[in-house]
Amino acid sequence: MAFLAPAIVLLGALVVYPIFYTAIRSLFDARGSFNAGANYVDMFTQADTLGAILHNIIWVLVAPIVCTVLGLVFAVLSERVKWKTAFKLIVFMPMAISMLAAGVIFRSVFQENPKVGVANAIAVTVHDAFAPSSSYPGAQPRPNADIVKTDGAVRSKSAVQAGETVDFPLVAIQAGTFEKGDPVATKAPAAKATQITGTVWSDFVLGGGGTPNQLGDGKNSLIRVTVEALPAGSTKAAATALTDDHGRFTLSGLDPGTSYTVELPSSNFREPFNGVPWLGPQLINVVVILSYVWIWAGFCMVMVGSGLTAIDRSLLEAARTDGANEWQVFSRITVPQLAPVLVVILVTLIINVLKIFDLVYVIPPGTSKPAANVIAVQMWNVSFGGGNDQGLGSALSIFLLVLVLPAIILNVRRFRSQR
């Protein structure tokens, strides 16, 4: 008793007393007035709390299973790779990082701005390799010009015949597109009988001035813009051209007796791909769970690895001798032999994810916090994060304890059965 007394006192002061006090506090409202079980009713009728419970269910169904499967795969692979010590070190290293620091790392990696977020920098690079961004995103026709923008493309308002000239004065060109000394737009040459010519330019003069819808005054040309001539009633181009360094184009080989619509396709004005909104409401749970898996997969690998050392290797060799392939050895002998270890890992992770807090509190930006909310974070918010309702927060704490208890009891029973 002399040896047990300090531990009993500490457990009573740090565990038992807070549990009983929290249970009693959950029966009072924010002002300290007794309200019986009203907090528990509110807990299951408020939309944000129900959302937190749903997200916890997603965590329990996804994170422990993914971590355990990856840990199993890594542990088996680590026995077959040459540099297994380095492999294990790399996989286990995230366990040395605090959850708070890991949250900061993942929030930085998955920022939507590709200049900051590594994930989107890679996504933008790959995307632009197959579908390059346009040079003039968002450009618009100059008001009162004889051109119009529909469905992202800029086209002539009226029909154009071969031998005529069509100009495209555009505005809303992004700042920084032009630099001092860039080529200026010049008038296109007169069109021949089977041609349509014209010029595409930025109808804006830095600092003001200039005549709208007219060339001159040092207005910059829009180079390498695709121009098409579409016969009336057709969506297939009869001729295509690119503007030169002075914004001029020539559409050749046209039928003099046919009317055409001259068009700058929407591909000229396509908005740049800025990456995937990883931290938005739709994907935020994926990012947060991924960060958890990144941290805890190493723990699972070590646990499974310790279980692998206890397996009777003669069983594996006997199976191979009898003609079993590696998948059959793995699925029918290795995994069943590891079942006790895998159950312990799953139960441990379920307890862990039920009370997950750090990652969910740090990673989501303000607009995505409701989409990633869990019970522990909701408990903090209503108690100390502005809600100032310790009664409801205490009720959430007791509810979380009730959810964790079955897993704890299962673990205790397993430990006793193995003595």
VOMI-653438 format. One record per residue (C-alpha): residue number from 1; residue in three letters; x, y, z. Coordinates in steps of 0.05 Angstrom, whole numbers, padded with zeros to 5 digits. Layout:
<nodes>
NODE / NUM / ala / X / Y / Z;
...
</nodes>
This chain:
<nodes>
NODE / 1 / met / 00000 / 00000 / 00000;
NODE / 2 / ala / 00058 / 00047 / 00014;
NODE / 3 / phe / 00082 / 00038 / -00057;
NODE / 4 / leu / 00012 / 00042 / -00087;
NODE / 5 / ala / -00011 / 00103 / -00047;
NODE / 6 / pro / 00026 / 00157 / -00089;
NODE / 7 / ala / -00001 / 00127 / -00154;
NODE / 8 / ile / -00071 / 00122 / -00125;
NODE / 9 / val / -00069 / 00194 / -00102;
NODE / 10 / leu / -00044 / 00219 / -00170;
NODE / 11 / leu / -00096 / 00178 / -00208;
NODE / 12 / gly / -00151 / 00203 / -00162;
NODE / 13 / ala / -00129 / 00276 / -00169;
NODE / 14 / leu / -00114 / 00275 / -00244;
NODE / 15 / val / -00164 / 00224 / -00271;
NODE / 16 / val / -00220 / 00204 / -00225;
NODE / 17 / tyr / -00237 / 00272 / -00195;
NODE / 18 / pro / -00238 / 00308 / -00263;
NODE / 19 / ile / -00284 / 00254 / -00291;
NODE / 20 / phe / -00334 / 00261 / -00234;
NODE / 21 / tyr / -00330 / 00337 / -00235;
NODE / 22 / thr / -00340 / 00339 / -00310;
NODE / 23 / ala / -00401 / 00292 / -00305;
NODE / 24 / ile / -00432 / 00338 / -00252;
NODE / 25 / arg / -00415 / 00402 / -00291;
NODE / 26 / ser / -00449 / 00373 / -00353;
NODE / 27 / leu / -00516 / 00379 / -00315;
NODE / 28 / phe / -00510 / 00455 / -00310;
NODE / 29 / asp / -00517 / 00509 / -00363;
NODE / 30 / ala / -00467 / 00563 / -00383;
NODE / 31 / arg / -00488 / 00607 / -00324;
NODE / 32 / gly / -00481 / 00551 / -00273;
NODE / 33 / ser / -00556 / 00537 / -00266;
NODE / 34 / phe / -00579 / 00464 / -00260;
NODE / 35 / asn / -00613 / 00441 / -00325;
NODE / 36 / ala / -00613 / 00365 / -00316;
NODE / 37 / gly / -00598 / 00333 / -00384;
NODE / 38 / ala / -00612 / 00394 / -00428;
NODE / 39 / asn / -00539 / 00396 / -00450;
NODE / 40 / tyr / -00543 / 00325 / -00476;
NODE / 41 / val / -00606 / 00342 / -00515;
NODE / 42 / asp / -00573 / 00403 / -00545;
NODE / 43 / met / -00512 / 00362 / -00563;
NODE / 44 / phe / -00553 / 00317 / -00609;
NODE / 45 / thr / -00596 / 00373 / -00638;
NODE / 46 / gln / -00543 / 00424 / -00658;
NODE / 47 / ala / -00519 / 00418 / -00730;
NODE / 48 / asp / -00445 / 00433 / -00714;
NODE / 49 / thr / -00443 / 00379 / -00660;
NODE / 50 / leu / -00476 / 00328 / -00705;
NODE / 51 / gly / -00426 / 00345 / -00760;
NODE / 52 / ala / -00369 / 00334 / -00711;
NODE / 53 / ile / -00397 / 00265 / -00692;
NODE / 54 / leu / -00403 / 00247 / -00766;
NODE / 55 / his / -00331 / 00267 / -00779;
NODE / 56 / asn / -00308 / 00225 / -00720;
NODE / 57 / ile / -00344 / 00165 / -00750;
NODE / 58 / ile / -00306 / 00177 / -00816;
NODE / 59 / trp / -00241 / 00180 / -00777;
NODE / 60 / val / -00255 / 00115 / -00741;
NODE / 61 / leu / -00274 / 00079 / -00806;
NODE / 62 / val / -00215 / 00105 / -00848;
NODE / 63 / ala / -00153 / 00125 / -00809;
NODE / 64 / pro / -00141 / 00062 / -00766;
NODE / 65 / ile / -00151 / 00015 / -00824;
NODE / 66 / val / -00107 / 00054 / -00872;
NODE / 67 / cys / -00052 / 00061 / -00819;
NODE / 68 / thr / -00054 / -00013 / -00802;
NODE / 69 / val / -00053 / -00036 / -00874;
NODE / 70 / leu / 00005 / 00009 / -00891;
NODE / 71 / gly / 00042 / -00012 / -00828;
NODE / 72 / leu / 00032 / -00085 / -00848;
NODE / 73 / val / 00057 / -00073 / -00919;
NODE / 74 / phe / 00117 / -00032 / -00896;
NODE / 75 / ala / 00136 / -00084 / -00844;
NODE / 76 / val / 00135 / -00141 / -00894;
NODE / 77 / leu / 00172 / -00100 / -00947;
NODE / 78 / ser / 00225 / -00078 / -00897;
NODE / 79 / glu / 00246 / -00150 / -00890;
NODE / 80 / arg / 00260 / -00155 / -00964;
NODE / 81 / val / 00294 / -00089 / -00981;
NODE / 82 / lys / 00369 / -00083 / -00977;
NODE / 83 / trp / 00371 / -00019 / -00936;
NODE / 84 / lys / 00317 / -00039 / -00887;
NODE / 85 / thr / 00346 / 00002 / -00829;
NODE / 86 / ala / 00343 / 00066 / -00870;
NODE / 87 / phe / 00274 / 00048 / -00896;
NODE / 88 / lys / 00247 / 00038 / -00826;
NODE / 89 / leu / 00280 / 00102 / -00802;
NODE / 90 / ile / 00248 / 00143 / -00858;
NODE / 91 / val / 00178 / 00113 / -00846;
NODE / 92 / phe / 00183 / 00120 / -00770;
NODE / 93 / met / 00214 / 00190 / -00770;
NODE / 94 / pro / 00147 / 00228 / -00770;
NODE / 95 / met / 00132 / 00198 / -00702;
NODE / 96 / ala / 00187 / 00243 / -00674;
NODE / 97 / ile / 00149 / 00304 / -00697;
NODE / 98 / ser / 00095 / 00333 / -00653;
NODE / 99 / met / 00024 / 00333 / -00679;
NODE / 100 / leu / 00024 / 00409 / -00678;
NODE / 101 / ala / 00087 / 00414 / -00720;
NODE / 102 / ala / 00060 / 00361 / -00768;
NODE / 103 / gly / -00003 / 00402 / -00776;
NODE / 104 / val / 00037 / 00464 / -00793;
NODE / 105 / ile / 00077 / 00424 / -00844;
NODE / 106 / phe / 00016 / 00396 / -00879;
NODE / 107 / arg / -00020 / 00463 / -00879;
NODE / 108 / ser / 00041 / 00493 / -00915;
NODE / 109 / val / 00049 / 00435 / -00963;
NODE / 110 / phe / -00024 / 00437 / -00985;
NODE / 111 / gln / -00033 / 00512 / -00992;
NODE / 112 / glu / -00073 / 00529 / -01054;
NODE / 113 / asn / -00023 / 00581 / -01077;
NODE / 114 / pro / 00026 / 00541 / -01120;
NODE / 115 / lys / 00081 / 00590 / -01101;
NODE / 116 / val / 00074 / 00567 / -01028;
NODE / 117 / gly / 00043 / 00497 / -01029;
NODE / 118 / val / 00088 / 00441 / -01054;
NODE / 119 / ala / 00030 / 00396 / -01073;
NODE / 120 / asn / -00002 / 00448 / -01118;
NODE / 121 / ala / 00066 / 00469 / -01147;
NODE / 122 / ile / 00074 / 00398 / -01171;
NODE / 123 / ala / 00001 / 00395 / -01195;
NODE / 124 / val / 00008 / 00460 / -01234;
NODE / 125 / thr / 00074 / 00438 / -01266;
NODE / 126 / val / 00044 / 00372 / -01290;
NODE / 127 / his / -00020 / 00406 / -01314;
NODE / 128 / asp / 00016 / 00460 / -01353;
NODE / 129 / ala / 00060 / 00407 / -01386;
NODE / 130 / phe / -00002 / 00378 / -01420;
NODE / 131 / ala / -00049 / 00439 / -01422;
NODE / 132 / pro / -00008 / 00504 / -01419;
NODE / 133 / ser / -00042 / 00566 / -01391;
NODE / 134 / ser / -00059 / 00622 / -01439;
NODE / 135 / ser / -00019 / 00686 / -01443;
NODE / 136 / tyr / -00079 / 00731 / -01436;
NODE / 137 / pro / -00128 / 00702 / -01386;
NODE / 138 / gly / -00192 / 00740 / -01375;
NODE / 139 / ala / -00182 / 00789 / -01433;
NODE / 140 / gln / -00246 / 00825 / -01455;
NODE / 141 / pro / -00268 / 00862 / -01519;
NODE / 142 / arg / -00264 / 00938 / -01516;
NODE / 143 / pro / -00335 / 00965 / -01506;
NODE / 144 / asn / -00368 / 00993 / -01568;
NODE / 145 / ala / -00322 / 00953 / -01613;
NODE / 146 / asp / -00350 / 00909 / -01669;
NODE / 147 / ile / -00332 / 00846 / -01629;
NODE / 148 / val / -00365 / 00808 / -01573;
NODE / 149 / lys / -00345 / 00754 / -01522;
NODE / 150 / thr / -00390 / 00693 / -01515;
NODE / 151 / asp / -00374 / 00625 / -01484;
NODE / 152 / gly / -00304 / 00649 / -01470;
NODE / 153 / ala / -00288 / 00663 / -01543;
NODE / 154 / val / -00282 / 00733 / -01575;
NODE / 155 / arg / -00314 / 00737 / -01644;
NODE / 156 / ser / -00337 / 00789 / -01695;
NODE / 157 / lys / -00409 / 00814 / -01685;
NODE / 158 / ser / -00425 / 00816 / -01759;
NODE / 159 / ala / -00409 / 00768 / -01817;
NODE / 160 / val / -00343 / 00780 / -01852;
NODE / 161 / gln / -00328 / 00768 / -01926;
NODE / 162 / ala / -00261 / 00747 / -01956;
NODE / 163 / gly / -00222 / 00809 / -01975;
NODE / 164 / glu / -00242 / 00847 / -01911;
NODE / 165 / thr / -00205 / 00867 / -01848;
NODE / 166 / val / -00227 / 00853 / -01776;
NODE / 167 / asp / -00192 / 00885 / -01716;
NODE / 168 / phe / -00195 / 00860 / -01644;
NODE / 169 / pro / -00182 / 00915 / -01592;
NODE / 170 / leu / -00180 / 00880 / -01524;
NODE / 171 / val / -00177 / 00905 / -01452;
NODE / 172 / ala / -00171 / 00874 / -01382;
NODE / 173 / ile / -00101 / 00847 / -01398;
NODE / 174 / gln / -00067 / 00827 / -01333;
NODE / 175 / ala / -00017 / 00875 / -01304;
NODE / 176 / gly / 00055 / 00855 / -01317;
NODE / 177 / thr / 00039 / 00822 / -01384;
NODE / 178 / phe / 00078 / 00875 / -01422;
NODE / 179 / glu / 00146 / 00904 / -01410;
NODE / 180 / lys / 00181 / 00966 / -01436;
NODE / 181 / gly / 00206 / 00955 / -01506;
NODE / 182 / asp / 00155 / 00901 / -01525;
NODE / 183 / pro / 00130 / 00904 / -01598;
NODE / 184 / val / 00073 / 00952 / -01612;
NODE / 185 / ala / 00012 / 00935 / -01654;
NODE / 186 / thr / 00011 / 00957 / -01726;
NODE / 187 / lys / -00043 / 00958 / -01780;
NODE / 188 / ala / -00051 / 00893 / -01818;
NODE / 189 / pro / -00039 / 00894 / -01894;
NODE / 190 / ala / -00098 / 00897 / -01940;
NODE / 191 / ala / -00132 / 00830 / -01950;
NODE / 192 / lys / -00131 / 00795 / -02017;
NODE / 193 / ala / -00193 / 00765 / -02048;
NODE / 194 / thr / -00185 / 00698 / -02011;
NODE / 195 / gln / -00160 / 00727 / -01946;
NODE / 196 / ile / -00185 / 00761 / -01882;
NODE / 197 / thr / -00133 / 00802 / -01844;
NODE / 198 / gly / -00133 / 00841 / -01780;
NODE / 199 / thr / -00096 / 00860 / -01716;
NODE / 200 / val / -00104 / 00839 / -01644;
NODE / 201 / trp / -00079 / 00889 / -01593;
NODE / 202 / ser / -00085 / 00914 / -01522;
NODE / 203 / asp / -00129 / 00976 / -01527;
NODE / 204 / phe / -00099 / 01009 / -01466;
NODE / 205 / val / -00044 / 01060 / -01456;
NODE / 206 / leu / -00008 / 01059 / -01389;
NODE / 207 / gly / -00019 / 01126 / -01355;
NODE / 208 / gly / -00080 / 01142 / -01396;
NODE / 209 / gly / -00092 / 01173 / -01464;
NODE / 210 / gly / -00100 / 01142 / -01532;
NODE / 211 / thr / -00161 / 01135 / -01576;
NODE / 212 / pro / -00207 / 01076 / -01561;
NODE / 213 / asn / -00215 / 01024 / -01616;
NODE / 214 / gln / -00158 / 01053 / -01656;
NODE / 215 / leu / -00086 / 01031 / -01666;
NODE / 216 / gly / -00028 / 01076 / -01649;
NODE / 217 / asp / -00005 / 01112 / -01586;
NODE / 218 / gly / 00044 / 01055 / -01571;
NODE / 219 / lys / -00009 / 01003 / -01557;
NODE / 220 / asn / 00020 / 00934 / -01547;
NODE / 221 / ser / 00006 / 00876 / -01593;
NODE / 222 / leu / -00021 / 00808 / -01570;
NODE / 223 / ile / 00026 / 00757 / -01601;
NODE / 224 / arg / 00014 / 00683 / -01617;
NODE / 225 / val / -00061 / 00690 / -01609;
NODE / 226 / thr / -00101 / 00636 / -01648;
NODE / 227 / val / -00150 / 00665 / -01698;
NODE / 228 / glu / -00202 / 00624 / -01736;
NODE / 229 / ala / -00250 / 00636 / -01793;
NODE / 230 / leu / -00316 / 00598 / -01783;
NODE / 231 / pro / -00365 / 00592 / -01841;
NODE / 232 / ala / -00435 / 00614 / -01825;
NODE / 233 / gly / -00472 / 00560 / -01786;
NODE / 234 / ser / -00410 / 00518 / -01776;
NODE / 235 / thr / -00365 / 00505 / -01717;
NODE / 236 / lys / -00307 / 00478 / -01758;
NODE / 237 / ala / -00254 / 00529 / -01777;
NODE / 238 / ala / -00242 / 00541 / -01851;
NODE / 239 / ala / -00176 / 00575 / -01837;
NODE / 240 / thr / -00131 / 00585 / -01776;
NODE / 241 / ala / -00074 / 00633 / -01763;
NODE / 242 / leu / -00030 / 00660 / -01706;
NODE / 243 / thr / -00016 / 00733 / -01695;
NODE / 244 / asp / 00055 / 00756 / -01707;
NODE / 245 / asp / 00099 / 00801 / -01664;
NODE / 246 / his / 00058 / 00861 / -01683;
NODE / 247 / gly / -00010 / 00827 / -01671;
NODE / 248 / arg / -00026 / 00818 / -01745;
NODE / 249 / phe / -00058 / 00757 / -01774;
NODE / 250 / thr / -00077 / 00731 / -01844;
NODE / 251 / leu / -00130 / 00678 / -01855;
NODE / 252 / ser / -00119 / 00650 / -01925;
NODE / 253 / gly / -00153 / 00602 / -01973;
NODE / 254 / leu / -00224 / 00629 / -01961;
NODE / 255 / asp / -00282 / 00626 / -02009;
NODE / 256 / pro / -00299 / 00697 / -02033;
NODE / 257 / gly / -00373 / 00681 / -02036;
NODE / 258 / thr / -00379 / 00655 / -01964;
NODE / 259 / ser / -00394 / 00694 / -01901;
NODE / 260 / tyr / -00349 / 00680 / -01840;
NODE / 261 / thr / -00346 / 00694 / -01766;
NODE / 262 / val / -00276 / 00711 / -01745;
NODE / 263 / glu / -00262 / 00684 / -01676;
NODE / 264 / leu / -00208 / 00684 / -01623;
NODE / 265 / pro / -00221 / 00616 / -01589;
NODE / 266 / ser / -00230 / 00611 / -01514;
NODE / 267 / ser / -00163 / 00575 / -01508;
NODE / 268 / asn / -00131 / 00644 / -01517;
NODE / 269 / phe / -00163 / 00669 / -01453;
NODE / 270 / arg / -00165 / 00607 / -01409;
NODE / 271 / glu / -00153 / 00623 / -01336;
NODE / 272 / pro / -00089 / 00592 / -01309;
NODE / 273 / phe / -00093 / 00528 / -01268;
NODE / 274 / asn / -00077 / 00549 / -01197;
NODE / 275 / gly / -00079 / 00480 / -01166;
NODE / 276 / val / -00129 / 00439 / -01125;
NODE / 277 / pro / -00164 / 00470 / -01065;
NODE / 278 / trp / -00137 / 00418 / -01018;
NODE / 279 / leu / -00154 / 00459 / -00956;
NODE / 280 / gly / -00224 / 00474 / -00981;
NODE / 281 / pro / -00286 / 00443 / -00949;
NODE / 282 / gln / -00289 / 00385 / -01000;
NODE / 283 / leu / -00218 / 00358 / -00989;
NODE / 284 / ile / -00198 / 00382 / -00920;
NODE / 285 / asn / -00215 / 00316 / -00885;
NODE / 286 / val / -00172 / 00279 / -00936;
NODE / 287 / val / -00112 / 00324 / -00920;
NODE / 288 / val / -00121 / 00318 / -00844;
NODE / 289 / ile / -00128 / 00243 / -00846;
NODE / 290 / leu / -00069 / 00238 / -00893;
NODE / 291 / ser / -00026 / 00276 / -00842;
NODE / 292 / tyr / -00048 / 00228 / -00788;
NODE / 293 / val / -00030 / 00168 / -00831;
NODE / 294 / trp / 00037 / 00199 / -00847;
NODE / 295 / ile / 00053 / 00203 / -00772;
NODE / 296 / trp / 00024 / 00137 / -00747;
NODE / 297 / ala / 00042 / 00089 / -00804;
NODE / 298 / gly / 00112 / 00084 / -00775;
NODE / 299 / phe / 00084 / 00063 / -00707;
NODE / 300 / cys / 00042 / 00009 / -00740;
NODE / 301 / met / 00102 / -00015 / -00780;
NODE / 302 / val / 00144 / -00023 / -00716;
NODE / 303 / met / 00087 / -00059 / -00680;
NODE / 304 / val / 00076 / -00107 / -00738;
NODE / 305 / gly / 00151 / -00116 / -00745;
NODE / 306 / ser / 00155 / -00139 / -00673;
NODE / 307 / gly / 00099 / -00188 / -00688;
NODE / 308 / leu / 00135 / -00215 / -00749;
NODE / 309 / thr / 00196 / -00233 / -00707;
NODE / 310 / ala / 00152 / -00278 / -00664;
NODE / 311 / ile / 00123 / -00317 / -00724;
NODE / 312 / asp / 00149 / -00388 / -00732;
NODE / 313 / arg / 00188 / -00383 / -00797;
NODE / 314 / ser / 00183 / -00458 / -00808;
NODE / 315 / leu / 00109 / -00449 / -00824;
NODE / 316 / leu / 00127 / -00400 / -00880;
NODE / 317 / glu / 00180 / -00446 / -00908;
NODE / 318 / ala / 00134 / -00506 / -00905;
NODE / 319 / ala / 00081 / -00468 / -00943;
NODE / 320 / arg / 00131 / -00448 / -00997;
NODE / 321 / thr / 00155 / -00520 / -01001;
NODE / 322 / asp / 00083 / -00543 / -01012;
NODE / 323 / gly / 00078 / -00495 / -01072;
NODE / 324 / ala / 00045 / -00434 / -01041;
NODE / 325 / asn / 00062 / -00368 / -01076;
NODE / 326 / glu / 00082 / -00306 / -01037;
NODE / 327 / trp / 00012 / -00277 / -01036;
NODE / 328 / gln / -00017 / -00342 / -01008;
NODE / 329 / val / 00038 / -00345 / -00955;
NODE / 330 / phe / 00024 / -00273 / -00936;
NODE / 331 / ser / -00053 / -00277 / -00935;
NODE / 332 / arg / -00062 / -00346 / -00906;
NODE / 333 / ile / -00004 / -00352 / -00857;
NODE / 334 / thr / 00029 / -00286 / -00842;
NODE / 335 / val / -00035 / -00244 / -00832;
NODE / 336 / pro / -00071 / -00297 / -00788;
NODE / 337 / gln / -00008 / -00304 / -00746;
NODE / 338 / leu / -00007 / -00229 / -00737;
NODE / 339 / ala / -00081 / -00223 / -00720;
NODE / 340 / pro / -00070 / -00210 / -00645;
NODE / 341 / val / -00020 / -00154 / -00660;
NODE / 342 / leu / -00065 / -00123 / -00714;
NODE / 343 / val / -00124 / -00122 / -00666;
NODE / 344 / val / -00083 / -00086 / -00613;
NODE / 345 / ile / -00060 / -00035 / -00666;
NODE / 346 / leu / -00131 / -00023 / -00690;
NODE / 347 / val / -00160 / -00014 / -00620;
NODE / 348 / thr / -00103 / 00033 / -00601;
NODE / 349 / leu / -00113 / 00075 / -00663;
NODE / 350 / ile / -00189 / 00077 / -00654;
NODE / 351 / ile / -00179 / 00105 / -00584;
NODE / 352 / asn / -00129 / 00155 / -00612;
NODE / 353 / val / -00172 / 00180 / -00669;
NODE / 354 / leu / -00234 / 00187 / -00626;
NODE / 355 / lys / -00199 / 00241 / -00586;
NODE / 356 / ile / -00160 / 00272 / -00645;
NODE / 357 / phe / -00151 / 00346 / -00634;
NODE / 358 / asp / -00084 / 00376 / -00655;
NODE / 359 / leu / -00085 / 00363 / -00729;
NODE / 360 / val / -00158 / 00383 / -00737;
NODE / 361 / tyr / -00147 / 00447 / -00698;
NODE / 362 / val / -00084 / 00468 / -00737;
NODE / 363 / ile / -00091 / 00447 / -00810;
NODE / 364 / pro / -00160 / 00473 / -00833;
NODE / 365 / pro / -00164 / 00547 / -00849;
NODE / 366 / gly / -00223 / 00586 / -00820;
NODE / 367 / thr / -00270 / 00573 / -00877;
NODE / 368 / ser / -00259 / 00498 / -00875;
NODE / 369 / lys / -00260 / 00487 / -00799;
NODE / 370 / pro / -00335 / 00467 / -00798;
NODE / 371 / ala / -00322 / 00415 / -00852;
NODE / 372 / ala / -00267 / 00382 / -00811;
NODE / 373 / asn / -00295 / 00391 / -00741;
NODE / 374 / val / -00291 / 00332 / -00692;
NODE / 375 / ile / -00317 / 00322 / -00622;
NODE / 376 / ala / -00253 / 00342 / -00585;
NODE / 377 / val / -00248 / 00407 / -00625;
NODE / 378 / gln / -00322 / 00421 / -00615;
NODE / 379 / met / -00313 / 00410 / -00541;
NODE / 380 / trp / -00256 / 00461 / -00540;
NODE / 381 / asn / -00296 / 00511 / -00582;
NODE / 382 / val / -00359 / 00511 / -00539;
NODE / 383 / ser / -00319 / 00512 / -00474;
NODE / 384 / phe / -00259 / 00558 / -00487;
NODE / 385 / gly / -00258 / 00578 / -00560;
NODE / 386 / gly / -00311 / 00632 / -00554;
NODE / 387 / gly / -00372 / 00592 / -00534;
NODE / 388 / asn / -00359 / 00599 / -00459;
NODE / 389 / asp / -00408 / 00543 / -00445;
NODE / 390 / gln / -00371 / 00495 / -00399;
NODE / 391 / gly / -00436 / 00456 / -00387;
NODE / 392 / leu / -00443 / 00436 / -00460;
NODE / 393 / gly / -00368 / 00425 / -00465;
NODE / 394 / ser / -00370 / 00379 / -00405;
NODE / 395 / ala / -00428 / 00340 / -00437;
NODE / 396 / leu / -00386 / 00331 / -00500;
NODE / 397 / ser / -00328 / 00307 / -00457;
NODE / 398 / ile / -00371 / 00254 / -00423;
NODE / 399 / phe / -00398 / 00233 / -00491;
NODE / 400 / leu / -00327 / 00225 / -00517;
NODE / 401 / leu / -00308 / 00185 / -00455;
NODE / 402 / val / -00368 / 00138 / -00467;
NODE / 403 / leu / -00345 / 00128 / -00539;
NODE / 404 / val / -00273 / 00111 / -00518;
NODE / 405 / leu / -00292 / 00065 / -00460;
NODE / 406 / pro / -00311 / 00003 / -00502;
NODE / 407 / ala / -00244 / 00005 / -00537;
NODE / 408 / ile / -00207 / 00014 / -00471;
NODE / 409 / ile / -00245 / -00045 / -00439;
NODE / 410 / leu / -00229 / -00088 / -00500;
NODE / 411 / asn / -00155 / -00072 / -00494;
NODE / 412 / val / -00154 / -00087 / -00419;
NODE / 413 / arg / -00188 / -00154 / -00430;
NODE / 414 / arg / -00138 / -00173 / -00484;
NODE / 415 / phe / -00080 / -00155 / -00438;
NODE / 416 / arg / -00109 / -00197 / -00382;
NODE / 417 / ser / -00121 / -00256 / -00428;
NODE / 418 / gln / -00048 / -00255 / -00449;
NODE / 419 / arg / -00020 / -00258 / -00379;
</nodes>
